[in-house]
Structure formats: structure tokens, C-alpha cells
Amino acid sequence: MAIDGLIILDNTGRAIAQSGFHSFPSAYPLLHIDALNSALANSPRHTDVDPVIYVQGLNLDTPSACCHIRRGELRYLCPVSGDVDPLYAFAFLQTFVDILREYFGHLSAETLKDNFDIVYQLFEETLDSGGHPLTTSPNALRDIVLPPTLLHKVLSVAGVSGLASSSANSHPFASPIPWRKAGVRYNNNEIYFDVIETLEAIVNKNGQPAVSTVWGSVDSNCKLSGTPDLLLTSSNAQSLMDCSFHPCVRLQRWARDKVLSFVPPDGKFRLMDYRFAPATASAVSQAAVPFILRTGVAVDEHGGSIDLTLSSRLTTRTMENVYVELYLGEGATGANCLASHNASWTFNPKSQTLVWELKAVVPSANYTFRGSFTSTAENPRPSRAFSVRFEIPQHNFSAIKIEQLKLTGEVYKPYKGMRGTSFGNVEWRW
Amino acid sequence: MSGQGGQDAKFFTRGKIQEFRAELEAAESKDKKFTKRKTVLKKIVANITMGNDMSPLFTDVVQCLGTPLLEIKKMVYLFLVCYGRQKADQLHLVIPSFLQDCNDRNPLVRALAIRTMSYIPTPIVIESLTDQLRHCLKDRDPYVRKTAAICVAKLYTADPRKAEKGGFVEMLRDLLLDTNATVVANAVAALSEIGDRQDGVIFKLNLTVANKLLTALGESSEWGTIYILDSLLRYVPERHIDAEMMAERVIVQLNHANSAVVLTAIKVLLYLMNYMENRKLMEYICKKMGPPLVTLLSSGPEVQYVALRNILLIIQRRPSVLKNDVKVFFCKYNDPIYVKLAKLEIMYRLAREENAREVLAELQEYASEVDVDFVRKAVRSIGRLAIKVQPAADSCIQALLDLIETKVSYVVQEAVIVIKDVFRRYPGKYEGIIPTLCEHLDLLDEPESKAAVIWIIGQFANRIDNADELMDDLTYTFLEEPTEVQLALLTAAVKLFIYKASSDTTKALVHKVLKWATEEVDNPDLRDRGFMYWRMLAINPTVAGEIVLAEKPAITTDADRMDRGALDQLLLHTGTLGSIYHKNPETFIRNATGKALADSPALNPLSRQVLVPASRPNLPPPAVVVPGPGPSEPTSTGAVSGTLVQTDGESPQNGSEASVANGTNGTNEANGASAHLMSTSASQETPSNEGDDDDGMVSPPASADPYAGLDNAFGGYMADEPRPQNRNLLDMI
């Protein structure tokens, strides 16, 4: 159970940084980079490359696999040569990306090059040369690898002498809790929860949803002193299904009482993920899609026409940033459309997609979109479904609310804040 | 940050060895805060990462090791790791510094020192490492202990016998009882790494240690949790109750946020279920496993892909896991193709009478999509659905006919291919649609679909009025056709002749084709078959007719399922590369050791029946498998030619009989090589599609080699499944 190392590629497929592959031939990482680049080149769509690529070894007896992900403009590769869980590789890659984000904010080839020494320190601390992850909790990492901003500040103000880490008054790894560092102090003790829910749905031609699921997650930003032990009770907890939690949450307690009992890490972390299943009488409960799309698509020779009407099913809330997209098929050359309510539309000739963009969709209004498109293909084959994305601020499908936050172990009373946002990602077939 | 940002990028300039050396020397004086040294070292490290050889600076850089600044130490160590092995003759210069750092006040330095030493596996370093490591394994600081634990695995890789003699394995074992969970987890990781080596000591857990490890689960990091859970596969429960208790403690891990933890927990549960007796608990576990698997599907496409490949295996062994969740696998049109194909396969496997209508509606939707590969698979799946779920067959056939009306060439071809199988599954029921098929002959240009329609014409020549005309047209290009089509034409011509022996055209036709096959074609398969038919027809046409048109065994979808023993074994690799490729890892990973279910009094009797011993790698192949002649039929080998071959004794085995015979002495070698050729058609028994396999009769191992049927487990439909590419190696198994 160990991965071989980690490689970061820029968007042209060149390596920016890579961990030490000391126990491998020096060509080994190159082999993987080449394998990925040629797989990308051979595939019509970049997203269609298998996430686990088989890599033929230099000599035939050492095959290996290359797990890769793309985040932003960068690609992260994780060569694997033993019988390892690819999810393990993917989980590590994701953790590493999260750490980089935590350290540098926006990630680009430039940022990583500018801070290469920190990137290399992170490689060293998160992954040993045998491929075992070492320290990946941001709380513990910050003690041994100083984030760039803090590092420069400390260096310029204090003028470091002696060991860099001694600037932090606490000793690294002194904390008995692996995810929380010891001796944290804040003037204002506050904790914020962001509840983000995403509706994933497929709606059939008849307007009935074939599948509709709400996935939710609770992101938290914790600024609490000492070692606070929290007990969070929420309304509607019964309808949260399939939960998965940050390791800090006491799982037994949740299983018994449906309350969250935990000692939070310091700073930002994801507290939990869940699926929302509305408690209704019927056995199969599905979340409702909050809009109706009436579609009329006709395809002729070398083109076609589109006629859409969108209306919201919500009673008070406004849907924002609604995008309705349609892939017009190979050979589509242009479109000419008319949208009501000053909504805008665009046609992207590169991806051959038509996008109807509505800044706000208020309840009880009909938004219409009419137009035609042209194509060089004799029988254009547009995709069979519209993809609709939207967001609803200050709203949650599950209507989850924090009822109470009890704190033990410390004497102060924390300020708690909660905010909800909902997103939607609906495929509407015509 | 951006203000400071640009400054490091300037280090990425190609530097000269001489310059660096001079700068390092200059840095030795008037360098109070070591900033000069730091700058030079940064430049050197930047050059290393650009791939420039900095090894000539070895002696100069090593001198910086005494600097009491962790940042500098780290860079020097990085340099040492890169060039240590190259400069083995100079390493003795570094040893004193290493030893000093191993006894530093700061635990970070101590850990860094032993870690770096373990990365440089030269005799001189290893020599001094062994002593230091012994101390560090008992260090009072957990950070040092956990680093030391991993270093033992490195030491073992460098010199196994030394590590064993030095008692390091025992020391690791003692660390399993450490108070710090991270130390425990790393000790487990190190022991597992050692245990996975073919020459390593065997790492097994007993009940006490396994329980102790479980208590450490609560406090370990996510990676530690994975190591510990994975190591539980090394524990063989002796009593049902042990397995059950352990499973109950593992279940909570299904709620972990890390997807790898979840999948490893599922692997452990699947393993423990082999040793359980309590049906209620097993059902409960199955019910608990479903939701986390579904949750994995809300993650990125990469995680989805791994999850889907594993779900495919899991639902074959434990069909109840996601029984009611087929909707979760409905595809979105902008899913990546690899996700779509995997979902499609799972949808087919989850299809039952209750959800067949929904599934069919989805499949029809997919059949109108843009992506050719996906559409083809969707059309095939409609046909497979018809074969699998009898009550849905009517509507599936109607759907296929609708698709044929679209006249899209690749849709029609796929439809024809599956309809041929449908005819065989439901003889005498749907032949009415043959005329519709014949109308679209001109759209067929691929060998497989052509062969399929030719088979249909030959088989039902008595019902097609203009069969002889059609055959005459089709044979027009006989000599240019690929072998697959030629074989089909040959057999169809013979069948046509037998049906309509009196007609002059058919007589002329069969004569023409036989003459071509025997005289003008180089392919020995074709020629041999030509001769065989010719002789049969010459000696006794009536008997020939009986043989060629003999009743065919109805096809089923059973061969879609993997052999149970192989499945049990693959599930031990849940989540690993093996489960992605659906191959046992020792067949494609060098030095991988096979895993096998271990026998114990608690092992479920049906699992024991199909027990596959861990195979030793690189065994010579037991027999050479020659693919039978004739048009390739996905679900049973050689249907047309099969009728010729199968008559000589080796009739498909009756499942229940065979399992009694085999059940007593496990994998029966006697089934041997002859069964090998027929491995797919031999498993004709009815499996219990609902409920766990534990309930039903277990299929007899089709052959001595449990993986012989593996490739056919997907009935040839998974042409696009991911798999290692070095086929020559894989085809031998």
C-alpha cells in the first residue's frame, strides 16, 4: 500500500515539480509523463482519458499504472507500481492539492515555481520516499513547513536565528489530537458553517425527474481558542442520509443520537458530506427540481431551431446565474437567437455549445428563448439533453438549521454563524 | 505573497558548478544568519530539480550539514538523497554528522536524520543506521518512533537478512501495541510492506492484536486507518463470532470522509463475511455497504470510475448490496465516456423484472446519443436485457426494431448482432421479425454483424422465402470477406442446402462455396471445415442435416458471471489495481504476492468449495487455449461449429451433479484440459440471481484454471474494458 511519488504538470504537459523517485530509475517519472501526454493526444476529448492509465515499463516485466487528476490548469500524476488502491492515490492527490491551495491560494504554474522550495518541503513532509503519506493535516504541517506569507513576515520582522520552527512557541506534534494543534489563541472566538447543497438531476422528456439527488456538504471555518469540544444539534438531521465525516467527528455518537460531537481542527475544514432524502410518505423520495423547462427543438438539414421557455417553481426565492447549455453536435457553425428579459446568449464555436445565460430568474415569470442554428453537417446531431446550472443563495433544499452549539472544555462562549447556498446541475432531456 | 513571489523564480537559472562552489566558500565567512548559504543551497536545489547534475559539489555541500538551521539541513539532506548512492565512496564523510543529528535535541532533526539515512541504502549508511534505528524505535517522541517504523521497511528492502537478524521485525511487532495511534499505523504499514515481499516474513494477525489495532482506528489519521483496515485481511477468523464482532466495529468506518478508507472498509467487510454465519447480520452489512458506495459516485469522475469498477465486482458476489439503486447509475450525457460505459454495465447487472421498464427507457435514451461507442453498447445492452429478463423481452425487441428503423448504420449492426442471440434464447418466438432484418442487409458492413445476419439466414432458411437469393448475393464477395464472415457463409450455405436440398440453386451454391473453401482459401480452419461438411454431405446428407441443424442449447446470461472462486479472490483486492483490471495482481505486477481466502473452521462452506489457493507467479500455462472456429458467439463458444464438436461426448455438464462431485474434493483437477476448451459452455446451471450466492448452488469450477472463464465473464461485450496491455503475458493465464 504505497504510491511511488507525485508529479505536477503544467497545462502544456511539462513537469513543474516532482517528488524524489529515489528508488526508481530516473526515466521512470518521464515514462509516466509521456504515457499521459500521449494518452491525452490520442483522445478526442481530454476528459475521456481513463483516470488510471496502464504504463508499460522500460523492460517488459515492470509495468505500472498512472493515476492522474486535473485541477485548475494543472495536472497531478501519481505513478503506482504495486497493487495499490487507486482511490488511495486519488485521495492523496486531492489532499495534496488541498494543502497547496491552503498554502498558496490560487494555484498556477507561476505560483508553484515562485515557491518551489516550499513545494519541495511539502513533498518531503507529506510523502516519504517509500510512498507512505506522512503528515497531511494542515494544522500539523503549518508547524513544520511555514506558509509563504508567515515565513516572510517572520524572517523580515524578527530576523530568525536558530531553527525556523522554534518561532512557533509550541513544539510540533505536541498536540495529542492529530488534526488540531495545541495552544491556539484567538481574541474573538468564532466558528462559521457553510452549508452547500447541490441538486443533481436528470429530467425525462415528459418533465418527470428520472433521478434527482441533493448532495450536501458542511464546510467550516473554526477560530476557537484552546481545545474546544463541540456538540452540534441540527434540525432536520433525520433526513440527512449517507453521511461521511471529518475524522474529528465521533461516529458512534452520530449513529446513536444524530448529533455531531467533535473537537474541530483549527482553520478551514470540511465537517461532513451527506445526501438529503426528504422525509415523505412515499418510499422513494426525491427532491423536486425547482424549475420547468419547455423545450422545442427541431433539426433540419444543415441546422435547426430551438424554442425554450423557462419558469421557476419557487415561490419566494430567486434563482441566480442560470445557464442553459446545449451541445449542437459536430459541425455546428453558428446560431442566431433571441432571449427575453435582457438575458444574454452565446455560441462557442470551439466547443459547439449554445449557452443561454440568465442573471436572475424570479418566481412567476416566463423566460423565453428562440433561435436557430446552422451546421455543416447534413444531419446535425445535437445532444439529447440541455444541461442547466443554477444557484440559489441563502437557501438550502434540506432546510437544515443549527439548533444548538454547545461547547465544553473551554470557558468562553463562541459566536457561531451559518450560511446556506444551493446549486443545481440538471440534465433536461428533450 | 505576490510581492515576495518573484524572488524564488530567479533561482531557476542554469548555474555553473564553479560559481556555486565559490559562493559556498564565500558564504563561510560573515554569514551570521546563514542567509548566504541558504541562498546558494536554494539555487543548487533548484538546479537539481531542473535535472542538472550537481554531484561535483558533494564535498562542498556536505560541509553545510553542521549548520544548526533546519531549513539548511533539509536542503543538504535533499542533496544527499539525490547523489548519495552515486558518491558512495565519499559517504563516510557524512556519517559523523548523521550520527550527531540522530541524537539531536530536536525530534524533527532526529527523525529527519534516520529518514534520510534509510533513503541511501549503501552498506556504510545501513551499517550505522541499524544502531541508530534501534534507539529511535524506542524514542520517547512519537514522531521519531513513527518515522523509525517506516525506516525498518526500508532497511528490510536494502538487506532483509540483516533486518531479521537485528530483531527489527520483532521490534515492529512490539510497536503494534504502542500507545500512539500513528505509530501503530506506521508499524502496520511497515509490516505489511515486508509481508508483501515474496522473500519477506509472513505477517499474520491473531485476534488479540487485531482487536488492539481496531481500537487504534479511532485516533489514527486517514492514511493510518487505511493501513490498519488493510492489515485486517491478514487476520483469519477461527470462529464465526469473531468475524461478526470485528465487522461490527469496522462498519462505522463506512462514514469516513476519505473515499479510500470507505473502500478499504468495504473490502474488509466483504472478506469477513466469508467467515460469518449470522444471515441477519450479513444482510445488515450488505444494506450498510450500499449508501457509501453511492456516495462515492458524487465525487469527481476519477473516484467514480474506481468506485464503479469495484461495484461491478461487488454486486456479482453480493447482489443485494445495491439491489434497489439502479437509478443512481443512470448516465448524464456529459459524463466522461469511461464513467458512462461502467455505469451501463452495472445498470444491466442490476436489471430485474421490477425495474426492467425503467432501465429499458434509459437505454433507449442512450441509443439516440451522439457518442458512437456508447450508443453501440447501449443497443447491445437492450438485447442483453431481453435475454436476461424474460418478461421484458417483448418491449426490448420492439425497442430494437424501432432502432433499426433509424437506419443509422452502426445502430442497425449492433441490433442485428444482439437479435441473433435473442433468437437463440427464445426459439420460435420472434422469428417473425426476420423480414425486417433482411431489408437492411445493405447497411451491414462489419464482419460481426454480417456474420450474425448470415447465421440468421442459414438457421431460418426454411422460413425465409428468398433465402437462396440472399445467400447468392452474399456469397458474391466470398473470397474478399474476412474469415469470420467466410465461416458463417460456409455453414449457412450448408444449412440452406439441407433445408432446400431439391433446389438447383442451393445445390450450385453449396458446391461453389465448398469448392472455394477447400481450394481457394489458405485459412486452415475454413478449409478443414469445408472438407468436413463436404464429406458429411457426401456420405449421408440426412445425418449431416441432423448434426448441422441439431438442437442448440438455449443460451443464458450465466456466463456473464464470474466464477465464484475467482470472484472471492478478486474481492480481496477490492479497490486495488486488480479490481480495476479485473485481474489478479500477480499476473500483471512483478513481485506481487497472490492473496487467497485462508481456510479456517469458520469459513463459509460454500466459499471453501470454490477455494482457490494462492497461485504461484509465473507458472507455465496449463494448456494452450485455442479459440474454437466459427462465428464468435458471445455467450457460448462455437454455436454453429459447437453442434459439430459437442456431439462427441463432452456434453455440457449438469451443474448440480458436478457440484456434488466437486464439492467433496474442492477444485477438481480431473475436469482438466478437455473442459478447458469449453469453459464457458460448461457453466450452464441456473444461478440464483437474487440473494447472495451463499444460498444457491455453487457452480462447479469450470476448469482447473479458475481464470479461464474470466475474460468471457463479460461475454465479449467489454471490449473496451481497461486492462493491462501486455497481452502475451495475460493470455497465458
Interface residues (C-beta under 8 A of the other chain):
Chain A: M1 A2 A17 Q18 G20 H22 S23 R45 T47 D48 D50 P51 V52 Y54 Q56 L60 D61 T62 P63 A65 C67 H68 I69 V80 S81 G82 D83 V84 D85 P86 L87 Y88 F90 A91 F92 Q94 F104 G105 E110 T111 K113 D114 N115 F116 D117 Y120 Q121 E124 D128 S129 G130 H132 P133 L134 T136 S137 I144 P148 T149 H152 G159 V160 S161 G162 L163 A164 S165 P172 F173 P178 W179 E200 I202 N204 A210 V211 T213 W215 M241 D242 C243 S244 F245 H246 P247 L251 Q252 W254 A255 R270 M272 D273 R275 Y327 G329 E330 R381 S383 R384 A385 S387 E427 R429
Chain B: M1 Q4 G5 G6 Q7 D8 A9 F11 F12 K33 K42 V45 A46 T49 P68 L69 L70 E71 K74 M75 L78 V81 C82 N106 P107 L108 R115 Y119 D141 P142 Y143 T147 I150 A153 K154 T157 A181 T182 N186 A189 S192 E193 D196 E219 S220 S221 E222 W223 T225 I226 Y227 D230 V252 Q253 N255 H256 A257 N258 S259 A260 V261 V262 L263 T264 P291 P292 V294 T295 S298 G300 P301 E302 V303 Y305 V306 A307 K327 V328 F330 K332 Y333 N334 P336 I337 Y338 E358 A361 E362 E365 S368 E369 V370 H573 G575 T576 L577 G578 I580 Y581 P585 F588 I589 R590 A592 P722 R723 P724 Q725 N726 L729
